[in-house]
Amino acid sequence: MSRMREFKVVVLGSGGVGKSALTVQFVSGTFMEKYDPTIEDFYRKEIEVDSAPCVLEILDTAGTEQFASMRDLYIKNGQGFVVVYSITNHQTFQDIKNMKEQIIRVKNMDRVPVILVGNKVDIEQQREVSNMEGMSLAQLWGCPFMEASAKNKCNVNEIFAEIVREMNFTPELERSNHCCVVL
């Protein structure tokens, strides 16, 4: 019996964009109503993607600036990155624009598994970031893009399945110790 593949996923993004809500919804199927700034939370979940079982180790990181110095460390240890902004806050979209460069710089690899996620589509009436803006940035980054809602479970499982697919297609990861980080 071969060992199940393990991936380290890092969830990144500004404070308050719903990184923890997305992660907790994925891992436990519950929505966190109240917001407590995260310092760092670690989750494990077994999932099956395209009929291949694997284990995700998900690191839910701090979005606040005071912990930005820790970001390089998270990135170094991660294999796949879920970069999250809130569609209701344009500043959070601006904040992540340099995230891909930072990931590439720290990982020292051209191709790093990343997925861009616009969260909070359940409050469409407060939208400040258009779907097109998200799609354009993802195109620029050469990565998948999804809009999601942790609250009504929209695309939550799909995000994590997609990052696994991205990690599966990155040959450099074959030589590393299969990790994925959520920022």
TORVOPA-461849 format. One record per residue: x, y, z of N, C-alpha, C in turn; chain; residue in three letters. Coordinates in steps of 0.02 Angstrom, whole numbers. Example, Ala and Ser with C-alpha at 12.3 -4.5 7.8 and 13.67 -1.06 7.14 Angstrom:
residues 2
> 660, -284, 390, 615, -225, 390, 660, -165, 390, A, ala $
> 642, -112, 354, 684, -53, 357, 645, 2, 394, A, ser $
//
This chain:
residues 183
> 43, -60, 0, 0, 0, 0, 44, 62, 0, A, met $
> 38, 103, -52, 81, 162, -55, 55, 216, -7, A, ser $
> 101, 257, 17, 83, 310, 63, 45, 364, 25, A, arg $
> -5, 391, 59, -44, 444, 28, -1, 506, 19, A, met $
> -9, 539, -38, 30, 599, -49, 7, 654, -2, A, arg $
> 56, 691, 23, 40, 747, 67, 61, 811, 33, A, glu $
> 19, 861, 39, 34, 926, 10, 29, 979, 64, A, phe $
> 76, 1026, 62, 72, 1083, 108, 44, 1143, 71, A, lys $
> -13, 1165, 94, -47, 1221, 63, -45, 1281, 111, A, val $
> -29, 1339, 85, -28, 1399, 125, -82, 1446, 100, A, val $
> -122, 1472, 146, -174, 1520, 128, -149, 1590, 145, A, val $
> -145, 1633, 94, -118, 1701, 103, -169, 1754, 85, A, leu $
> -160, 1814, 111, -204, 1870, 95, -205, 1918, 153, A, gly $
> -236, 1976, 142, -240, 2027, 195, -285, 2003, 252, A, ser $
> -284, 2041, 307, -327, 2026, 363, -400, 2038, 344, A, gly $
> -444, 1994, 369, -516, 2004, 360, -545, 1983, 293, A, gly $
> -505, 1950, 251, -532, 1930, 185, -568, 1863, 187, A, val $
> -561, 1827, 243, -596, 1763, 251, -552, 1703, 240, A, gly $
> -487, 1709, 251, -443, 1651, 244, -462, 1596, 292, A, lys $
> -473, 1615, 355, -491, 1565, 406, -560, 1537, 392, A, ser $
> -606, 1581, 372, -675, 1558, 358, -674, 1506, 301, A, ala $
> -636, 1518, 249, -631, 1470, 193, -600, 1405, 217, A, leu $
> -546, 1410, 255, -510, 1351, 279, -553, 1309, 325, A, thr $
> -585, 1342, 374, -627, 1306, 422, -688, 1276, 388, A, val $
> -717, 1312, 341, -774, 1285, 303, -753, 1222, 265, A, gln $
> -693, 1224, 236, -668, 1166, 199, -654, 1107, 245, A, phe $
> -620, 1121, 301, -599, 1067, 345, -656, 1038, 386, A, val $
> -700, 1082, 412, -751, 1057, 459, -823, 1068, 436, A, ser $
> -832, 1105, 380, -899, 1115, 355, -940, 1164, 395, A, gly $
> -906, 1207, 434, -943, 1257, 473, -918, 1327, 454, A, thr $
> -963, 1376, 461, -946, 1445, 445, -932, 1483, 509, A, phe $
> -874, 1516, 512, -856, 1556, 570, -887, 1625, 561, A, met $
> -934, 1641, 604, -969, 1704, 598, -927, 1762, 623, A, glu $
> -896, 1752, 681, -857, 1808, 709, -785, 1806, 685, A, lys $
> -756, 1864, 682, -689, 1870, 655, -638, 1884, 711, A, tyr $
> -594, 1837, 723, -538, 1848, 768, -476, 1845, 725, A, asp $
> -434, 1897, 726, -374, 1895, 684, -333, 1833, 700, A, pro $
> -314, 1797, 649, -277, 1735, 656, -203, 1751, 663, A, thr $
> -168, 1715, 705, -95, 1720, 703, -70, 1665, 658, A, ile $
> -91, 1604, 671, -71, 1549, 628, -110, 1487, 651, A, glu $
> -143, 1455, 604, -179, 1394, 620, -160, 1341, 570, A, asp $
> -159, 1279, 594, -136, 1224, 553, -190, 1171, 550, A, phe $
> -207, 1149, 490, -260, 1098, 482, -235, 1042, 438, A, tyr $
> -264, 982, 449, -251, 925, 404, -317, 898, 381, A, arg $
> -321, 881, 318, -382, 851, 293, -366, 804, 236, A, lys $
> -397, 745, 238, -389, 698, 182, -442, 715, 131, A, glu $
> -422, 720, 68, -472, 730, 16, -454, 686, -44, A, ile $
> -502, 677, -87, -489, 640, -148, -498, 689, -206, A, glu $
> -447, 693, -248, -450, 737, -306, -437, 695, -368, A, val $
> -486, 697, -414, -481, 657, -475, -464, 584, -458, A, asp $
> -501, 557, -411, -496, 488, -385, -428, 470, -355, A, ser $
> -388, 519, -338, -325, 505, -302, -329, 536, -233, A, ala $
> -328, 493, -181, -331, 519, -113, -266, 554, -94, A, pro $
> -271, 607, -56, -211, 641, -31, -227, 676, 34, A, cys $
> -175, 699, 68, -183, 734, 130, -160, 806, 120, A, val $
> -202, 853, 139, -182, 923, 136, -163, 945, 205, A, leu $
> -105, 976, 210, -86, 1011, 272, -95, 1084, 255, A, glu $
> -142, 1116, 288, -159, 1185, 270, -136, 1232, 325, A, ile $
> -98, 1281, 304, -76, 1333, 351, -116, 1396, 337, A, leu $
> -155, 1415, 386, -195, 1476, 381, -154, 1530, 415, A, asp $
> -133, 1580, 376, -85, 1628, 402, -116, 1693, 425, A, thr $
> -76, 1732, 460, -97, 1798, 483, -98, 1846, 424, A, ala $
> -152, 1885, 418, -155, 1933, 364, -129, 2001, 385, A, gly $
> -123, 2011, 450, -104, 2078, 473, -30, 2092, 458, A, thr $
> -16, 2155, 446, 50, 2176, 426, 104, 2159, 477, A, glu $
> 86, 2158, 541, 137, 2146, 592, 167, 2076, 585, A, gln $
> 132, 2032, 549, 159, 1964, 540, 187, 1953, 470, A, phe $
> 193, 2008, 432, 217, 2001, 362, 286, 1970, 359, A, ala $
> 326, 1982, 411, 394, 1955, 412, 394, 1878, 413, A, ser $
> 340, 1850, 439, 335, 1777, 442, 316, 1747, 374, A, met $
> 293, 1791, 329, 268, 1766, 266, 320, 1727, 226, A, arg $
> 382, 1752, 226, 435, 1717, 189, 444, 1646, 214, A, asp $
> 439, 1638, 279, 446, 1572, 309, 389, 1526, 287, A, leu $
> 327, 1552, 289, 270, 1512, 267, 280, 1490, 195, A, tyr $
> 302, 1538, 154, 310, 1525, 82, 363, 1472, 71, A, ile $
> 418, 1478, 108, 473, 1431, 101, 448, 1360, 113, A, lys $
> 405, 1352, 163, 381, 1286, 182, 322, 1261, 141, A, asn $
> 290, 1304, 106, 230, 1285, 69, 244, 1258, 0, A, gly $
> 197, 1220, -26, 203, 1193, -94, 151, 1224, -139, A, gln $
> 93, 1240, -112, 40, 1269, -152, 11, 1327, -113, A, gly $
> -12, 1378, -150, -33, 1440, -117, -103, 1461, -139, A, phe $
> -145, 1472, -90, -211, 1498, -102, -209, 1572, -82, A, val $
> -211, 1616, -132, -205, 1688, -119, -275, 1718, -121, A, val $
> -297, 1746, -64, -366, 1767, -55, -372, 1842, -48, A, val $
> -422, 1871, -82, -441, 1940, -69, -516, 1941, -61, A, tyr $
> -543, 1998, -36, -615, 2004, -29, -642, 2045, -87, A, ser $
> -694, 2020, -120, -723, 2058, -176, -756, 2122, -151, A, ile $
> -765, 2128, -85, -799, 2187, -57, -749, 2240, -33, A, thr $
> -685, 2228, -44, -635, 2275, -19, -577, 2280, -69, A, asn $
> -577, 2334, -108, -527, 2340, -162, -456, 2342, -135, A, his $
> -447, 2368, -75, -380, 2372, -46, -350, 2302, -38, A, gln $
> -391, 2253, -20, -365, 2185, -10, -342, 2156, -76, A, thr $
> -371, 2179, -131, -351, 2157, -198, -283, 2189, -215, A, phe $
> -277, 2253, -199, -212, 2288, -210, -157, 2254, -169, A, gln $
> -174, 2236, -107, -125, 2207, -61, -91, 2144, -87, A, asp $
> -128, 2105, -127, -100, 2040, -148, -66, 2044, -215, A, ile $
> -67, 2102, -247, -39, 2105, -315, 34, 2085, -321, A, lys $
> 72, 2095, -267, 143, 2076, -269, 156, 2008, -238, A, asn $
> 103, 1975, -216, 110, 1910, -181, 144, 1858, -225, A, met $
> 125, 1855, -289, 153, 1804, -334, 229, 1814, -341, A, lys $
> 250, 1878, -348, 322, 1892, -354, 358, 1870, -290, A, glu $
> 326, 1884, -234, 357, 1865, -170, 364, 1789, -166, A, gln $
> 313, 1753, -186, 315, 1680, -184, 370, 1653, -229, A, ile $
> 374, 1680, -290, 424, 1658, -338, 495, 1674, -312, A, ile $
> 502, 1732, -282, 567, 1752, -256, 589, 1705, -199, A, arg $
> 543, 1693, -152, 561, 1651, -94, 572, 1578, -115, A, val $
> 529, 1553, -159, 534, 1483, -181, 591, 1474, -231, A, lys $
> 611, 1528, -263, 663, 1526, -313, 646, 1476, -369, A, asn $
> 582, 1478, -389, 557, 1435, -443, 512, 1478, -487, A, met $
> 513, 1465, -552, 471, 1504, -597, 398, 1485, -592, A, asp $
> 387, 1419, -585, 319, 1396, -584, 301, 1371, -515, A, arg $
> 257, 1408, -482, 236, 1389, -415, 160, 1381, -416, A, val $
> 133, 1327, -387, 61, 1317, -387, 26, 1370, -345, A, pro $
> -15, 1410, -379, -52, 1464, -347, -123, 1463, -373, A, val $
> -171, 1480, -331, -239, 1493, -355, -261, 1559, -324, A, ile $
> -291, 1600, -365, -315, 1665, -342, -389, 1659, -326, A, leu $
> -408, 1683, -267, -478, 1675, -244, -507, 1742, -221, A, val $
> -563, 1760, -252, -602, 1818, -230, -656, 1792, -184, A, gly $
> -652, 1808, -120, -700, 1781, -71, -757, 1831, -58, A, asn $
> -810, 1806, -27, -868, 1845, -5, -918, 1862, -61, A, lys $
> -926, 1816, -109, -976, 1829, -161, -1047, 1828, -135, A, val $
> -1056, 1806, -73, -1123, 1807, -43, -1146, 1879, -29, A, asp $
> -1099, 1926, -27, -1120, 1996, -18, -1104, 2037, -81, A, ile $
> -1129, 2011, -136, -1121, 2040, -203, -1137, 2114, -204, A, glu $
> -1188, 2134, -165, -1209, 2205, -167, -1155, 2252, -140, A, gln $
> -1105, 2225, -106, -1050, 2267, -81, -986, 2259, -122, A, gln $
> -993, 2228, -181, -935, 2214, -223, -897, 2277, -243, A, arg $
> -830, 2274, -234, -786, 2329, -255, -736, 2305, -308, A, glu $
> -726, 2239, -312, -679, 2212, -360, -718, 2171, -411, A, val $
> -715, 2190, -474, -753, 2155, -526, -722, 2086, -540, A, ser $
> -764, 2042, -565, -742, 1976, -585, -687, 1982, -637, A, asn $
> -693, 2031, -682, -643, 2041, -735, -574, 2058, -705, A, met $
> -574, 2099, -652, -510, 2117, -620, -476, 2055, -593, A, glu $
> -514, 2013, -561, -487, 1950, -534, -460, 1906, -590, A, gly $
> -500, 1900, -643, -480, 1858, -700, -416, 1885, -733, A, met $
> -412, 1951, -739, -353, 1981, -770, -289, 1968, -730, A, ser $
> -295, 1975, -664, -236, 1962, -622, -216, 1889, -626, A, leu $
> -265, 1844, -625, -250, 1772, -630, -216, 1756, -697, A, ala $
> -239, 1790, -749, -209, 1780, -816, -137, 1803, -815, A, gln $
> -126, 1861, -785, -59, 1888, -778, -14, 1839, -740, A, leu $
> -42, 1809, -687, -4, 1762, -646, 1, 1693, -678, A, trp $
> -42, 1680, -727, -45, 1614, -758, -70, 1561, -710, A, gly $
> -123, 1578, -673, -149, 1531, -624, -225, 1529, -627, A, cys $
> -256, 1478, -598, -329, 1475, -595, -358, 1530, -551, A, pro $
> -420, 1547, -565, -455, 1599, -526, -525, 1575, -509, A, phe $
> -546, 1587, -448, -614, 1570, -427, -640, 1624, -381, A, met $
> -705, 1635, -385, -737, 1675, -333, -774, 1626, -289, A, glu $
> -776, 1642, -225, -802, 1594, -176, -840, 1630, -121, A, ala $
> -875, 1590, -82, -906, 1615, -21, -899, 1561, 33, A, ser $
> -862, 1578, 85, -855, 1532, 141, -923, 1524, 174, A, ala $
> -963, 1578, 173, -1027, 1577, 208, -1075, 1527, 177, A, lys $
> -1084, 1529, 111, -1131, 1482, 81, -1098, 1424, 43, A, asn $
> -1035, 1411, 62, -997, 1353, 36, -985, 1354, -39, A, lys $
> -992, 1413, -69, -983, 1417, -141, -909, 1410, -160, A, cys $
> -894, 1358, -199, -826, 1346, -224, -773, 1330, -172, A, asn $
> -792, 1319, -109, -742, 1308, -58, -702, 1243, -71, A, val $
> -737, 1188, -80, -702, 1125, -94, -664, 1127, -160, A, asn $
> -693, 1164, -208, -662, 1169, -274, -594, 1203, -270, A, glu $
> -589, 1253, -227, -525, 1290, -220, -470, 1241, -201, A, ile $
> -484, 1199, -150, -432, 1154, -125, -419, 1097, -174, A, phe $
> -470, 1075, -210, -459, 1024, -261, -415, 1053, -317, A, ala $
> -428, 1115, -335, -391, 1147, -390, -318, 1158, -371, A, glu $
> -304, 1176, -309, -234, 1187, -290, -197, 1120, -290, A, ile $
> -232, 1066, -273, -201, 999, -277, -184, 983, -350, A, val $
> -230, 999, -395, -215, 987, -467, -155, 1027, -488, A, arg $
> -152, 1090, -466, -94, 1132, -484, -29, 1102, -457, A, glu $
> -31, 1077, -396, 29, 1047, -366, 48, 983, -402, A, met $
> -2, 946, -425, 12, 884, -462, 46, 898, -528, A, asn $
> 35, 957, -557, 63, 973, -622, 129, 1009, -618, A, phe $
> 156, 1017, -559, 219, 1054, -552, 275, 1005, -540, A, thr $
> 317, 992, -590, 369, 941, -584, 418, 954, -527, A, pro $
> 433, 1018, -512, 482, 1032, -459, 459, 1002, -393, A, glu $
> 393, 997, -383, 368, 972, -320, 384, 898, -310, A, leu $
> 394, 863, -365, 410, 792, -360, 474, 782, -319, A, glu $
> 518, 830, -323, 582, 824, -288, 579, 852, -217, A, arg $
> 527, 891, -203, 523, 920, -136, 481, 874, -92, A, ser $
> 466, 896, -32, 431, 851, 13, 356, 865, 14, A, asn $
> 326, 877, -44, 254, 886, -52, 223, 928, 4, A, his $
> 228, 992, -3, 196, 1035, 46, 154, 1087, 11, A, cys $
> 105, 1110, 47, 64, 1162, 17, 46, 1211, 71, A, cys $
> 49, 1275, 56, 37, 1326, 107, -21, 1372, 87, A, val $
> -61, 1390, 135, -117, 1435, 121, -101, 1502, 153, A, val $
> -102, 1555, 112, -84, 1621, 138, -144, 1664, 148, A, leu $
//
